[in-house]
Amino acid sequence: MTLSRSDHLEKLRMEIRQFAEQELAPFEQKVESDNQIPEHILAKMRARGYFGLTIPKEYGGLGYGKSEFCTVEEELAKTHFAFMDIISLNNGLGSRSIVLDGNEAQKKKYLPRLASGEWISAFTLTEPNAGSDAGSITTTAEKKGDTYVLNGMKHFITNAPIADVFIVIAVTDPDKGSKGGISAFIVEKDFPGISIGNIHESMGMQGSHKSEVIFTDTPVPAANLIGTEGKGLAVALRTVDEGRMGVAATSVGFASRLLDMAASYAATHQFNGTPLERYQSVEWLLADMATELYAARTILYNTAAKMDRHEDAQMEVAMCKLYGSEMVGRVVEKAMEIFGKDGCLFENVVERILRDARILRIFEGTAEIHRIIIGRKLIKGQRPS
Amino acid sequence: MTCQLSKEQIFIQKATRDFTRGEFDDDQLLDLIKNKQFPDKLLKQACKLDLVGLTFPESAGGQECGMVESVLVTEELCRRDSTAGIALASADLGAEVIAHYGTKDLVASCIRPLLKGEAVTALVSPELGDTQGPVTCEYQGEALILNGTVPQVLNAGIAPYFIVVAEQVKNGETKGQALAVVFRKTEGITVSDPEKKLGLDMTAWHRVSFDQVRISADNLITAPVKTLWQAVLLKMSAMYLGIGQGAFDLALNYARQREQFRRKIAQFQGISQKIADMYIRLQGCRSAVYAAARAMDGGCIDLHDMIATKLFAEAAAEYLTDESLQIHGGVGYMIEFPVEHFFRDVKCLRTLMGRKITQKDIVSAKVIGRLT
């Protein structure tokens, strides 16, 4: 008997949920305090193939489509952000460019190591003066014989301090710049001239490490160029969808956890002698939280299914990311109202989700950039479907 | 936009601004935040400039200034830095009731050290609108016995005394709320370790327990509890105004300097409209808070209007810090950039008096009135 598509996804969800609740959740506060995921947890995640969810089976991955990928990310995000974040690069920006545009030799060399989680990847695009405006990067890759020489500084690079391999976006032709002068490379951490600069301390995202990466005359074999020279920005842009769907799935995971926590808090706590859940305003807060969550989850899995049917879904992906990240911001505010002072305390987890959720509206393309993406497509006559 | 301030008020505003610009150092502030330390030195300096206890009567060693002056000082302190500003402005939180209504002895032992920057107050109170507990007090002869546990008391770790709002109980029945000063050294008081929390990193929260704590009736303050609430709510409103202004300053500065797509980001309409929206909220907030301060100086503001002002200022500060962080993009999320803690501090401060829901209940009950 073969399972229907939705039964298959439901079965997967239950498996991941069970794993997350039994193996990950007990360590979530430890991850937050230690700013690190314990090694034995990483080993379990590797063994289950979480680092290669989206990598094709022939290269050692699980070959999941977008629907499965989002399901896993949503369930992992219900525990601690770091558990989802640690696998997100190998499944997204860190491997997708190789999967989509890499040659056979690159795929054979790198994908199995990324899929198994033996190697951790980082995606280095952002620079201090090139955030939303990715085309204005200044890191250069100068061709000398069959080697490219990298020079420049990247920042806010997730996983950089622990990465074994970097996908680096650099300028190969300064005259052409963002119009055909940018290329993508696979750079191993042992290549000479790579140093990790300042580690960034941020509001949230404990257990996920971000830093500057500095390239000083770093030689990269021409064999490590992804796709063709000058097509780097296109290579990069083709890979952003996984990351954005991941953010949308994380938003849904966070909101879903918040709803459960707020509802159970309201059922077990009183104000002025009356259970909180009997206050009409609390009932309405929960209703709003659940309604928005349902909407975000629905567009997320609709869009994932569309991508699995290989239809163009760039606009819908942008909508999932934009709406999801803003939705969880509103949901966390409502949860805070229900928790009151208790919401500020470390032990109640709400405050952690509040801090973690705030990055979702910024990274992988800010809300403002997403409005531009959606708006331009709308003006061209495109509509979501 | 002028705010029709008097010469004296402008003088106090400028003195505070000079103090924050001259003495607040970004690196030192970040260290205090990272190490979760109270800004002792800044408090002593602020006291030397008479920025603490501004509204206290001269007999208590204060300046007898009005609430407008007090608001201006708090606003400027929080504008420069939310965390340090709140720490300094909450050093005398609630002490007005002692300065104005306390016995001579209480004023001498509580207010004097406060004005020298050698002590801070800690307010032990139920959430606004909660009439039951969490601390109860009962007469036993001439003495009062206090019992109960209050979580998340600001400054409880360092304050030499607590200003307590307790539920008066007689023969098992509630007889309204009483205000009392309870010294920390009194037997039966336990203060927990600091509670790990979302923001306000220079001011710790502790759980305070009273177990058969016996105090003299002389420690009671005869002022209505409402007086205390009004002073605290106005102070909070001024904090929100300052934080909102500070977040606005940071956003404006960043948007004017940051270039993307070969333009200053302030030149994109999406961002410039955000700045306009922020300015609108900020100016509305300032009008509301100054109006409340003036009304209080004139002796005519109701509790529900003071709550309304606080909620308005709170919403403005939440909006302003959130948008400011968003305009900063990725750097706004990094702790080296002040907007990161401005954002967290507002989220934490707003829970100080309890939930918005119950505060709105007080406003609506008064506005709707009794229905038959």
Boltz contact constraints between the chains, C-beta under 6 A:
constraints:
  - contact:
      token1: [A, 131]
      token2: [B, 329]
      max_distance: 6.0
  - contact:
      token1: [A, 131]
      token2: [B, 330]
      max_distance: 6.0
  - contact:
      token1: [A, 132]
      token2: [B, 260]
      max_distance: 6.0
  - contact:
      token1: [A, 133]
      token2: [B, 260]
      max_distance: 6.0
  - contact:
      token1: [A, 133]
      token2: [B, 261]
      max_distance: 6.0
  - contact:
      token1: [A, 156]
      token2: [B, 330]
      max_distance: 6.0
  - contact:
      token1: [A, 200]
      token2: [B, 334]
      max_distance: 6.0
  - contact:
      token1: [A, 201]
      token2: [B, 335]
      max_distance: 6.0
  - contact:
      token1: [A, 202]
      token2: [B, 333]
      max_distance: 6.0
  - contact:
      token1: [A, 202]
      token2: [B, 334]
      max_distance: 6.0
  - contact:
      token1: [A, 203]
      token2: [B, 333]
      max_distance: 6.0
  - contact:
      token1: [A, 203]
      token2: [B, 340]
      max_distance: 6.0
  - contact:
      token1: [A, 272]
      token2: [B, 130]
      max_distance: 6.0
  - contact:
      token1: [A, 273]
      token2: [B, 132]
      max_distance: 6.0
  - contact:
      token1: [A, 281]
      token2: [B, 357]
      max_distance: 6.0
  - contact:
      token1: [A, 337]
      token2: [B, 356]
      max_distance: 6.0
  - contact:
      token1: [A, 340]
      token2: [B, 351]
      max_distance: 6.0
  - contact:
      token1: [A, 340]
      token2: [B, 355]
      max_distance: 6.0
  - contact:
      token1: [A, 341]
      token2: [B, 152]
      max_distance: 6.0
  - contact:
      token1: [A, 341]
      token2: [B, 351]
      max_distance: 6.0
  - contact:
      token1: [A, 344]
      token2: [B, 197]
      max_distance: 6.0
  - contact:
      token1: [A, 344]
      token2: [B, 198]
      max_distance: 6.0
  - contact:
      token1: [A, 344]
      token2: [B, 348]
      max_distance: 6.0
  - contact:
      token1: [A, 344]
      token2: [B, 351]
      max_distance: 6.0
  - contact:
      token1: [A, 345]
      token2: [B, 195]
      max_distance: 6.0
  - contact:
      token1: [A, 345]
      token2: [B, 197]
      max_distance: 6.0
  - contact:
      token1: [A, 346]
      token2: [B, 196]
      max_distance: 6.0
  - contact:
      token1: [A, 351]
      token2: [B, 198]
      max_distance: 6.0
  - contact:
      token1: [A, 359]
      token2: [B, 333]
      max_distance: 6.0
  - contact:
      token1: [A, 362]
      token2: [B, 329]
      max_distance: 6.0
  - contact:
      token1: [A, 362]
      token2: [B, 330]
      max_distance: 6.0
  - contact:
      token1: [A, 366]
      token2: [B, 329]
      max_distance: 6.0
  - contact:
      token1: [A, 368]
      token2: [B, 270]
      max_distance: 6.0
